[in-house]
Amino acid sequence: MQPITRRRSLRIAAIAAIALSAAALTGCSASSSGSGKTFTIMQYEDKTTAQGQGWQLALDIFKKKHPDVNVKFQTTSFDGFRKNAKLVLGGNKVPDVVEFNKGNADGGQLASQGLLQPLDNAVKKYNWDDKITGSMQSFAKYDAQGKAGSGQWYGIPNVGEYVTFYYNKDKFKHAGIDAVPTTMSEFTADLQKLKDSGTTPISSSAAVNQGFNQMWIWYSLVSAHADRKQIDNFMFLKGKVDFNKDPWKSGTQEFQDWIDKGYVGKDLGGLNYEQAIVNFLSGKTGMLIWNNGAFARTKDQASFGWGSFTLPGANMSMGSSGHLWGVPAKAKNKDLAYDWINTTLSAKVQNKIGELGGLPLAGDTSKISDPVTKEYTQRFDEVVKDNTLSFYPDYPVPGFLDFMQNNMSAMSNGNETAAQYLDKLQSFYDDGKKTVDQG
């Protein structure tokens, strides 16, 4: 779910080309050297993002370190690679290092099917486990069945993600809201104040393709009532999860209430996340729920005073490590791939990502010069330290993202109730868990 965040790169043309050949992808840039071996990097970050800019710096460093290597930097889309990853990694001409989505539904399947190279030896050699710690390791490791949270290392994240509510200070003032809410009751009261003032409180989306906002609102409300054990049971397929009990029941009912009261807008089935972001940045809504993928853009493009806060009074907050670097099992230049990953984790690259608000996992927050960016990063450091990140809801079982987006759209359009959604969720999750358990 997961662009950074969950952050998604823009879709580009010719996704079908991925299925035919990794070399056929658009968006390539090669070094001037035509001699020596060719090293292919495949990723889907927009080069204007903090992470994308950090990787451009890493590319410069890497090319200078390996002047005789012909480096091809290929850019695809998140959806394009996710849907065709097995074809790409199982082909005869595979990239040397790839960015892939974490979770049992994506990374876990690739790992369990032998399409990714185990990275334990590289982790030990480069001491990556000293940089990627705690819950940030959870989706880097997968067992033989493809379950996250334990087993061998198959991916290395560069950054973290966490979901906040970006808010328009002018809209808050107009609605009579003088301070950021600190409790859930204050927050819901502020939603009503915004609605009464003629402003849609939260900019959202529920398109069945990339309409992530509603899913994030729903899971944020579930996370608000959850504890660590309940989230881990759900996320890592531990024991029985009963979706007709709290925190699922209370969070989903609260979500339906927000829909019914107009707190998230209307006609959301035709809106994707990009349109939700634009609606917020154009001053049409009071808030936007998104992760750090919108931080730099809001900082650069908002024509109004703004701030951000995590859901007040919540036990857990949505967030995770970022997407992962992985090495295809069939890659011909594995040592170069490990060196590339290590370059992206270097202090120079990580601190550049941090300066741009990208939440680096191996950066030095104290070196961030902009106070707004530093405060935003410090808040992330706190939730990681407190171990209160609840990850993203579509990770546990195959097909979960599409399932959730379809049902979020149905709920948002009034075609499905909270109770009906929870029944469907139970059935889909239990069936998916059986599939994962059977390998």
Secondary structure, 3 states (H helix, E strand, C coil): CCCCCCCCCCCCCCCHHHHHCHHHCCCCEECCCCCCCEEEEEECCCCCCHHHHHHHHHHHHHHHHCCCCEEEEEECCHHHHHHHHHHHHHCCCCCCEEEECCCHHHHHHHHHCCCECCCHHHHHHHCHHHCCCHHHHCCCEECCCCCECCCEECCEECEEEECEEEEEHHHHHHCCCCCCCCCHHHHHHHHHHHHHCCCEEEECCCCCCCCHHHHHHHHHHHHHHCCHHHHHHHHCCCCCCCCCCCCHHHHHHHHHHHHHCCCCCCCHHHCCHHHHHHHHHCCCEEEEEECHHHHHHHHHHCCCCEEEECCCCCCCECEEECCEEECECCCCCHHHHHHHHHHHCCHHHHHHHHHCCCCECCCCHHHCCCHHHHHHHHHHHHHHHCCCECECCCCCCCCHHHHHHHHHHHHHCCCCCHHHHHHHHHHHHHHHHHHHHCC
